[in-house]
Amino acid sequence: MKILEESIELVRNSVNIVDVVGQYVQLRKKGKNFWGVCPFHNEKTPSFSVHAEKQIFHCFGCHAGGNVFKFLMDYKKISYPEAIEELAHDIGIQLKYEQSQNIERQSENELLLDFNQEVARLFFDVLYNEPEAQNARDYFASRKLKKATMRSFGLGYAPASRSFLTEKYAGNQQKLDMALTLGLTGKNDNGSYYDRFSGRIIFPIFSPNGRVIGFGGRIMEKRENTGKYLNSPESPIYHKGRVLYGLSHAKDEIRKLDWALLVEGYMDLLSLHQNGIKNVIAVSGTALTDEQVALLSRYTKNVRLLFDADEAGIKASMRSVEILLKRQMNIKIASLPSGEDPDSYINAHSPDEFMEQLDRAVGFLEFQFGFYKKTGKLDDPVTGTEIIRELLKPVALIDDELQRAMYLNSLSEKFNLRGKLLEDELKEIINRNMRTEKQAAIQSAPVFVPGTQRTAIKKEEKQFQNPMEKELIKLLFENEKAIIALINKYIRDDEFTYPPHQKFLEIVFSKFHEDEDISVSSILDNIQDENLSEYLTSLAFEPYAISDEWEKLYPTPSKRESLVRAAIDTIVKFKNIQIDQELKGLNEELKEEKDINKQVEILNHVKDLQDSKKSIKEMLEKNFSRLIEE
């Protein structure tokens, strides 16, 4: 049964996160926060902070963060309800539960996640209990997988019948629709359903917090025109370019050891995990993507690549290097003997021998140079020149100038070339990259049309068109209703361009209008996405900005006065940036326009926008005293 929200709120408001975390982490007060050594990754200098006022924690090293429930979930490896129940028991609160018939309708994504879990259980049961799954059981036995590993990763088997799921849910149209949405089934031209994963061993794909979001399937019997592997298609809950297989099982060990081992396939990962190497993740069904690296960077900046020793595997390593370097990851690449992959090697040797291979990992430049040297292409001046340029491309992605200089020095020695020559070539590559990025930014810029609002553009993580978005979000974290009312009055959520900010604004405004708890700790309970939760927690630890102008005029404001001033200042800046962007577009349009009447129309619109900049500032400053007293 579901715990009533009023009970959750009572528990949340009855405990002090400092007291709870202090039972497991030695905390010392520094300023207004408490600091300690992070329990989620190895560190010597404390970077783990607890904010007593906002009742949240955040590690500036590994980026773990959240409220008191999230801390217990991560520390004790328990579920959200279990964390609530444990705290309630400790402080003597009797929880109230909703009866099943009174449970509110779940969100569409929650329903899809629950359905995936249900189907995963069906496949799991088939693997363990049905005679027709004997070939699958034999296959796993031949790969030396233990039942404990199979159970931990929820491995299963989809019956060969192409109607297993469609017959199972024949009387439930909602579940048939969900199976279709999730790609578990397909639909024939005549409208009949069929199972897509039939006759395959099943690898459930988990989100970082352990929810089943998709499936991978390996065929057991060869079929004509049928691929060996099949992955779930994109769905509302599964985006393959944002998922790393095994991360939910590996993230704690990755944080603890502060490095991750990246391999290619399901079986590689399972065999390594079974043999005690648990900080391992895999890319499956896609080449490594920037979003996957962004996800991994929340847990560590150190990565070792271990792909197959054949030419395809080596090229995959090289392609991954560029993506990793763009996120300023520290990279090493390991190789296995020819003909071996991680699965075969770990099963033929001891874990210690495998770790010896990893310890021989080299930097990406050393690895690439070795690969090209084996091909013999370095001996030819023409191909050798092109290879030098190829080797410089990843170096150009490194921000650290000293590190770049070290790589240049290494290349200079390897090729017996003057450092200045390589430095000039590197500068040209960097400039070319900058020109490419600038051109891409221009092409993705919004189109301004007189009399219309600017078009919101989807940006990559932490890149948003208006920098004041972030400042407004930080102000909303202050749990001040007058500030939320002010921002709600002047800012619409569709004016934000960064999706996490939009989502947060939507939750805050909804809670505000329903007169619900708007504390950071409460809001975080409404966010299921672990990455979004950690990002917002980190923002909550950043102070909101107050302009120098305000500081000079009012050097010693009260907290409320400071908040109101910051909110007014930020809203004005936010609106001004919007208007300036539109004015820039209009001025460009004016240069190109030949029609005198349209020129006049544009100039009138420019004047209206300039007047609106003044009116916004005057209106907000005029109401300053009233806002302070409210």
C-alpha positions, 0 to 999 in steps of 0.5 A, a space after each residue: 500500500 502507498 504511504 499517505 503524502 501527509 505521513 511522508 510530510 510529517 516524517 520529513 518535517 520531524 527529522 533533522 537531516 544533520 542528525 540522521 546523516 551524523 549517525 553514519 558520517 562524522 560531520 563538522 560545522 563550517 559556516 552555515 553547513 556541515 561537512 564530512 568525508 563522503 560515504 559514497 566515494 573514496 576521498 581524503 578532503 571532505 567534499 560532502 556537505 549537509 545544508 541544515 536549513 534546506 534539509 539536503 545533502 550534496 557531495 561536490 566530488 561525486 555529485 551524490 545529493 538529495 534529501 534525508 530519504 535519498 541519503 538512507 536509500 543510497 547509504 543502506 541500499 533500500 527503497 523510498 518507502 523503506 527509508 520513510 518507514 525506517 525514519 518513522 519507526 525511529 521517531 515514533 510516528 505511525 504511518 498512514 497508508 492509502 487503501 488500494 482502491 483510493 490510490 491516485 492514478 499513476 503517471 503514464 511513465 510510472 505505469 510503463 515502468 511498472 509494466 516493464 517490471 511485470 514483464 521482466 518477472 514473467 521472462 525471469 519465471 519462464 527462464 527458471 521454471 519452463 521446460 522450453 527454456 532449457 536451451 537458455 539455461 544451458 546457454 547461461 551454464 556454458 557461459 559459466 554464469 551463476 544463478 545468483 548473477 542471473 537473479 541479480 540482473 533479472 535475466 530471463 527468457 521469452 518463449 518462442 511463441 510469438 503470442 506469449 505476451 499478446 495471449 497473456 494480456 488478451 483481455 487487457 487493452 491498456 497493457 496491450 497498448 503499453 506493450 506496443 508503446 514499449 516495443 515488446 510487441 508489434 502490430 501486423 497490417 491486419 491489426 493483430 499483435 505479435 511478440 518481438 522478443 520471442 525465442 530470445 534470452 532477455 537482459 533487462 536494462 535498468 535505469 541508474 536507480 534500478 527501474 526496468 526501462 527496456 530489454 535486450 534480447 539474444 536469439 537462441 536459434 538462427 532465423 533468416 533475416 533476423 539479427 542476433 541481438 534485439 534492443 527495445 526501441 526508443 520509448 517514453 522511458 527508454 532512450 538508448 543513447 542516455 543509458 549505460 548497461 549495469 550502471 545501477 549495479 556498478 555506481 556505488 563501486 564506481 564512486 568508491 574506487 573513483 574509476 569505471 571500466 567500460 566494456 562492450 557487451 552484456 556478457 562481458 559485464 556479467 562475467 566481470 561482475 560475477 568475478 568481483 569486478 563490479 565497477 564495470 558498465 557497458 554500451 549496448 545497442 549504440 556507440 558511446 554517446 555524449 549523454 552517456 558520458 555526461 551520465 557517467 561523469 556524475 560518478 567519476 571522471 576516470 575511465 578505462 576502456 576495454 573493448 575487443 582486441 580486433 580492429 573493430 574493437 580498437 576503432 571503437 575505443 578510438 571513437 569513444 576517446 573523443 566523446 570522453 575528452 569532450 567531457 574532460 574525462 581521464 582516459 586509459 585504454 587496456 588491451 587483451 591478447 588477440 582473440 580474447 574478450 573480457 568474458 572469455 579472458 576472465 573465465 579462463 584466468 583469475 580476477 587478479 590476472 585480469 586486473 594485471 591486464 587493466 593495470 597495463 592500460 595506457 593513455 589514449 595517445 600511447 594506445 593510438 600511436 601503438 595501433 598506427 605503428 603496427 599498421 606500418 602507416 607511419 613509415 609513409 610520409 603522406 599517411 604519416 602526416 595524416 596520422 599525426 593530424 589524427 593524433 592531434 585531434 583528441 589533444 585539441 579537446 583537452 582544456 588543461 593547457 599544461 596537459 596539452 603541452 605534455 601530450 605535444 611534448 610526447 608526440 614531438 619525441 615520438 615523431 622527432 618533430 619540432 614542438 613549435 610545428 606541432 603547436 601551430 598545427 594544434 592551434 589550427 585544429 582548435 580554431 577550426 573546432 571553434 569555427 565549427 561550434 560557432 557555425 553550429 550555434 548560429 544555425 541553431 539560433 532562434 528565429 525572431 519574428 516581429 510581434 511574437 515570442 522567441 522560440 525556445 531551443 532545446 540545449 544540451 546539458 547545462 547550456 541554456 540561452 538565458 543565464 538568468 534561468 539558473 539564478 531564478 531556479 536558485 531563488 525558488 529553492 529559498 522556500 519563500 512564498 512571496 518570491 515564488 509568487 513574484 517569479 510566477 507572476 512574471 515568468 512562464 515555464 515555457 520561457 525557460 530553454 533548459 528542460 530540467 529548469 522547465 521541469 522544476 518550475 512546473 513542480 514548484 508552481 504546481 505545489 505553490 498553487 495547491 498550497 503544498 510544501 515547497 521546501 527543497 526536500 519536498 520538491 526532490 521527492 517529486 523528481 524520479 530522475 536521479 540525474 535531475 535530482 542531483 543537478 537540482 541539489 547542486 544548484 540548491 547549494 549555490 548562493 543566489 546572485 545579487 548585483 553590485 548595484 543592489 549591494 552598494 545601495 543596501 549594504 546590510 539587508 535582511 534575508 527577506 529583503 535580500 531575496 526580494 532584491 535578488 528576485 527583482 534584479 534577476 527578473 529584470 535581467 532575464 526579461 532584458 536578455 530576452 528583449 535584447 535577443 529580439 532587438 538584435 533579430 529585429 535590427 538584422 531584419 531591418 538591415 535586409 528590409 527594403 520596403 519602407 512601410 515594413 521598415 517603419 513597422 520594425 522600428 515601431 516594434 523596436 521602440 515598443 521593446 525598448 519601452 517595455 525594458 523601462 516599464 518592467 524595471 520601473 514596475 518592479 522597483 515601484 512595488 519593492 516596499 510592498 513586496 518587502 512587507 508582504 
